[in-house]
Amino acid sequence: MFSRARRIAIPLAGLMALGLTAGTVSSAAASTATGTTSTTARSDVISRNAATPAEQAVQFWTPDRVKRATDHDDGVDVSTRGVKGSNDTPDGPPGSVPPIGGEKSGKTKKSKQVNLPNTVGRVFFTLPKTDPRNPKNWRYCSASSVQGKYRNLVATSAHCVYDTKKNTFYDNWVFIPSYWDGDTAWTGKAPYGIYAAKTFNAHDDFVVKEDYDYDYAFVNVYNGIKVNWEKSGNRWRWTVKNVGRLGDNVGGQGFTWNRSTKLNVFSFGYPAGEHPDGDKPFTGRTMKWCYGKTKAMPEAKKYNLQEHIGVKCSFTAGASGGPLLYNYKSASRTGYLVGVNSVAWDTDGNDRYDHISSPYFNGDTYKVYKAAANRWTGNMPR
C-alpha cells in the first residue's frame, strides 16, 4: 500500500508515452506495405509513411481481436510528494473553433440528461515491431472526432499513437466512434463505421523528449466503411460499404485553447484497467463519464510533466485519449475540446485513482491542431 502522503500518477492507457519540441510531427499511414519513408519539408511538420495500409488495418480487427484487445496498462507510477505545483498558464489570447453544427449558432436546447456523445469511441492498434498475431500486442485507447476542414479528424493522447521506446507510430490503427460491446462490434454496434488512420499529428516534445505536457495527438482518418463479418470455421470473411466522412456521420467537437485552468468539464472514455489496490470496476465495453471543475495538477518529474490540468474522476487505464469537453450540451452532444485524458492520479495515497489529468491546451496545441485540421484524406485506398 502507498502512504497517504504519496501522490501517484500513471498514464491512463499505460502506453509508453510520446514527446515532441516546439514543432509538429506527422506520420502518414501508407497505402502500401513497403514501409518506405518520405519527409515533407514544410516548416515544422514532418510526414512519414507507416507500414500498415488502411485496408489491412481494418481487416486486421476481426470481432475476435476487438474483444481481446487490452487497455495497454504497463503499471508505471510516480510519486509527486512534496513537489511544486504546475505552471499551466496561457501563452496568448484564448481562441476556439466551434463544433460541427455549431458554426452559425451557439444556441442549443437544454437537456436534463447526460447524453453520451456520438463522437467518442475507441481506437485499436498493435504494438510496432512485434508479431501482430500475438494477442498481447493488441491494444486500445479512447478518442473523439473533432472539428476540421475536411471532417476527418480524431483527437486522442499522443501515447495512443506513438511508441517512444521503439521510436515509431503504432500499427493497424483504427477508430470506431460510439463503440459499444466488444462481442459484436461489427454487427450493428459500430453504427457509424470504422475509420483507418492516414496521418498522425503530434508535438515533437512528446516524440523526442517524452514530455507529457504535450501528450495530445490529432489523427486524420480516411472516409469510413461499414464491415459485415461472417465466420466460416476459423476464418473471417468480410464485405464493406463506404459510409463517407467521419464528421458527416457523427459530428465533431469544437476546439479551444488558452482557457482558464478552472473550468467545468465532462470527461468521456472507456476505462478498463485496475486501480492500484487491484479493484477493476470497469470493463471498457461501454462509454463512461465524469464531471467536475479542473484545477492545476502538481509536477510529475518522471513524465516531465509540469503543465497539466486535472478533474476529480476514478477513470483507470483504457480511458486515455478520451476528451475533456468544456461547455458540453447534452441536447446537441457537443462542446469544446479543452483536453484529453492522459494521466490517472491517486492524490490521497489510498491506492485508488481519484483524478485524471490532461496537458494544458495552449498555443502550441493549437499549432498541432491547425496543421491536422487542414489535411485532406478521402476514401480509403483499396
Steps between C-alpha positions, in 0.01 A plus 500: 500500500616853431532749786218751525741786432604355168357612167501246219461572130471243224430537127136398464566265211836401641663565163867578473444878452564755224719806495564795259683863488357828377398345171243259367557141393275318257520139388285375216367145490601374158275350236770242427685265732847598383584690818686766304537844652444838340559838663319819410713813543224716640627714784451292819273228359642158407302235312608137503343198338428214741507134408131422547263559206153625599316197362737266681436685826122465467523134399727430795239591761268203482232476772714244683797736517291799602362300791848403618673838464633627833523845653881505470579562869874455566473574873724810509445734795671804648508672838423871498537554874641837593533634146398842382178576318474513124567803282204483264436855379377639169765589244266733314136600470233228523358363178243248385367314198127412519379139485352361181143625493585795722669720242205737458335492840622417846145455630376152580207364697575392854471141608470362853677179397866441420469372146820322401675658200496310171847639431671295771621147438790261528819482294666166440863441404785251522844551648763573234788265421319209663303198380149639432355150534590493869201620708727674751575754226132594443423826678241777522445858621215752494459793258253747350414652165583871494422782257726535196485643148447159341306340788756224536668574833535291819644637825673269748808477723840496333589184690209335317668549162876486564737252667790698646695186593508384140487850354220435258125528463265213575375263231148399393350820648122540459228708668149375579271784616214418738663164570289270712548136603811329364318173442318625191677821406441457127147366494288805569691639796746709302218686327715780358774289345873445548760764415861409421784743572674681219701769684608534862570853623677559831736743671866407476563568870304183564668294229854623572493577872211281621355814657144438620424871489455425128311172534244576230463396137267563209449225246368546147290198404375375166130497423330230700377158399244267649610140522285189496697215653407134447692216660558173316688251715804684635499763225322832471357632177397863452301727275527877524303813419637855482319730747680829434669752726524461877368849579202459270401182685558586866582870504812645657572672830620859503854588602618765745831611651655745749200470731481524878638207699170499691227384264200271542559209263372157408753223443403200288683174439511121517683409824579134566818471705549435868540746783831464690315294761403244234132593472371503142165685489489558123494270196587738215201374302285808556567874519525662844510863609613730782409861574678762707710815513858484378798615702876525451674171586840459670822434314580135419868485410496144368279612215663843467153624590459858622194638322202272553145577604305234686145417600367271773429165332562131569583404140759224456711378206315495169353849538816660360428724204137562591394864484463764770210708368427855613152652461358159407132501400315172543234600247752541217759263653771752419737729684857622474804275530715653772706192583548126457528235772870442554594405858313341794581618854469361851523828691418375850711184505212253547592290192199629306519736204304814577603751230575497129706768333570648158772717355401866517388599149688814392634655181730203437199269509319723254794481257481120495121509469510757217749294298279193537169680445605601149609158370283324244460121490211368287399140444706216642729361227426140407 
